[in-house]
């Protein structure tokens, strides 16, 4: 059983997302410790990118801030290596394929393994085109996390579910990332379809921002993913955001426990 699988054992996993390098590497490093200490079960670290097509304005602005301050992929790898000295929960990189392509898939996955990253999420990599990266990642012990969305057909959901490892990222609603007042029933329906063919854990993201929403999702999903709400806290409080992030994380954990 690897660390990602263990994170779902006997509980609903809380999976926060932070944009790496926003507002700077030092703050991101401190926040990873804060999130782990406050009860996060898995943490996603976003690689800032200039054309984040799946992101709403909150995360897009965070990407701009991180890039304007000179954050690089190597900076993030080095930061993760430092964090790994004391943080043992699963750490994932969420990135578009372009940074991996530019870095080189083989070299990128080698670095993931060297710093003990557990997995990758690549939103713009179609499932049908993932084989090359999947094989390289697998060679280095890095789990490639698959995604499904409300637009996915029943056949596609079943195909992806059967092949998924670690957990399945279920996009709760159409559109880009961002906080939403209502999430709808799409995620519940998708997970019902997944469970007909696979026991892979299902985590729901895109739009989750309140304890009440997290509690609702925990009623049918194995994990709750929160991104924009946390990134907004960092945007508002900057380098002094640790206490607010810890408080929010504790509230979300209490809601799903």
N, C-alpha and C positions, 0 to 999 in steps of 0.2 A: 504494500500500500504506500503510494507516494504522498508527499505533503498536501497536494491539492485534494486528493481523495479523502485524506484524514480530516481536512478542514470541514467537510460536510458530515462527518461521522457523529450521529446522535444529536444534531442540532441544525438550525437554519443558519447558514453562513452569512455574515455581514461583510460585504466586499466594497470598500470605498475606492474611489479613483482620485488621484491628484495629478495635475500637470507638472511634469518634471521641469525644474528650473524656474518655476513661478512662485514668488518674484525673483528668487535666486536659488542656486544649488544648496546653499547652507540651510535655507528655510525648508526646502523639500526634504532634505536629510533629517532635520529635526521633526518634521511632520510625520515621516514614516515611523519614527520611534513613538511619537505621540499616538498615532493611530493603533499601533501594535499594543501599546500599554493600555489604551482605552477599550480594547476588546475586538478590534478588527480581526477577522479570520483569514482573509486574503486581501492583499493590496494590489491595485492596478496603478502602474506608473505610466503616464502618457508621455510619449516622445513628442515634443512640440514640432509642428509641421506647418509650412506656409500655406497649404491648401487643404485644410481638414474638412473634407466634403460632408462627413457625417455629423459634424459638430455644430451646435447652436452658438449664439453670440457669446455666452459666458465662457465656454472652453476655447472658442476661437480667439477671444481677447487674451486669455491666459497664454495661448500659444504665441501670440504676437509679443506679449511681455517677455516671455522666456527667451524667444529668439533675439529680441532686441537687446537683451542682456548677455547674449553670446553663448547661450546653452548649446552644447553639442552632445551627440550620442556618446562620445567617449566620456564626457563629463558625467553623464548619467550612469554609465557602467562603473566608473570609479566610485561614484557615490554609493551605488548598490553594494559594491565590495566592502565599503566601510560599514554600511548598515548591517551587513550579514554577520559582522562580528558579534552582534548581540540579538538581532531580530531573526527568529527562526520560522515565523509563519510564511506561507507561500507568497512570493512576490512575482508579479506578472508585468511584462511590458505590453502596453497597448500602442500600436503604431500603424501608420499607413505603410503600404508596401514600398513606396519610393525610398525612404531612408534605409530600408533593408537592402534594396537593389543597389543603391549608391555605395553602401558600406560593403556589400558583398554578402550573399546569404550564408556562405560557409563561414566567413570570418565573423559575421554577426552572431551566428549560433554558437560558435566557439567561445566568443566573449560572454554570451549568456551563461554558458556552462561554467566558465571560469569564475564568474561572480555569483554563481548559484541562483540564478533566476530560474523559476520553475516553469514558466509558460509564456506564450505569446498570443495576443489577440490582434488580428489584422483585419479591420472592418471592410477594406476595399479589395480583399483577396477572395474572389469567388471560390466556392467549395470545389467546383470542377477544375480549377486551375491551381489548387493548393499542393499538388503532389510533390513538386520539386522542393518547395520549402518544407513540407511535411517530412520528407525523407531526411533532409539535412538536420532539421530540428530533432527528429527522433534519434538520429545517430548520436547527438550530443545530450540526450536525455531531457530535452525541452519539449513540453506539451504544447501543441498548437490547438488553441481553443476555437471551436466552431460556433457560428451564429445562425439563428433563424429569425425570421421577421413575420409580421402579420400577412405579408404578401406571398410568403412561401406556400407552395402547393402542398397538399397532403403527401404526395409521393416524394417531394423534395424534403419535407420535414422528416419523413421516415428514413430516407437515404442518409441524411446528415446525422440523424440520431444514432443510427446503427454504427456509424463510423466515428462518432465523437469520443474524445478522451478527456479526462479531467472533469470538465463540466460543459454544459451546453448553455451558451449565452442567448437568452430569449429577449429579443427587442420588444418592448411592451406596446409600442405604438408607431405609427408611420411618422416620417419626418426626421429631423435632426435631434441631437441631444438637447436637453433643457428641462427645467422644472415644469410640471403639468398639474393642474388642479384636479383632473380626473384621468385615470389610466385606462378605463374600459376593460372589456373581458377578453381581449385578444390573447394575452399571455396565458390565461387559464386554459383557453381552448387549445393553444399550441402545446402546452405541457401535457394535456390529456392525450393528444395525438402521439407525443414522444413516448409516453409511458406504455403505450400499446406495444412498442417494439424494442424499448431499451430501458435499462435501469440507470443510465447516466444521470447525475444530478443536474437539475435545471435551475439556473439563476436568472432573475429578471432585472433588466436595466432599461435605461432611457426614460426619464421623467420622474423617477421616484425621488421624493424630496422631503417627506414628512413622516413622523413616527406612525401616524394613522395609515398612510399608504403602505409603509413597510409591514405593519401588522397584517394588513389585508393580504399582501403578497405572500407573507409567511404562512398563510393558511393553505396555500396550494403549491408553493415553490420550495426549492431546497436552498435557495440563496437570494439575497437582495443586494443589488448593485446600485450605488449612489455616486454620481459624479458631479453634475452641475451645481447641486446644492452645496457641496463641499468646496468646489472651486470658487463659488461666489463668496463664501466665508473668507477664503484666502485673499480674494480680490479686495474685499472690504477692510480686512484687518492686516494684510500684508505680513511683515515679519513678526508681528505680534499676534498671530492667529492661533497659536497652539492651544490656548485655553478654550477658545470658542470651538475649535475642531474637536478637542477632547470631550467637551460638553455635548456637542451634537452627536458624536459617535456613541457616547454612553446612552443618550436618549434613544437612538435607533436600535442599539443592542437590546435595551430593555423592552422595546416594542415587539421584538421578534423572538424573545426568549420564552 
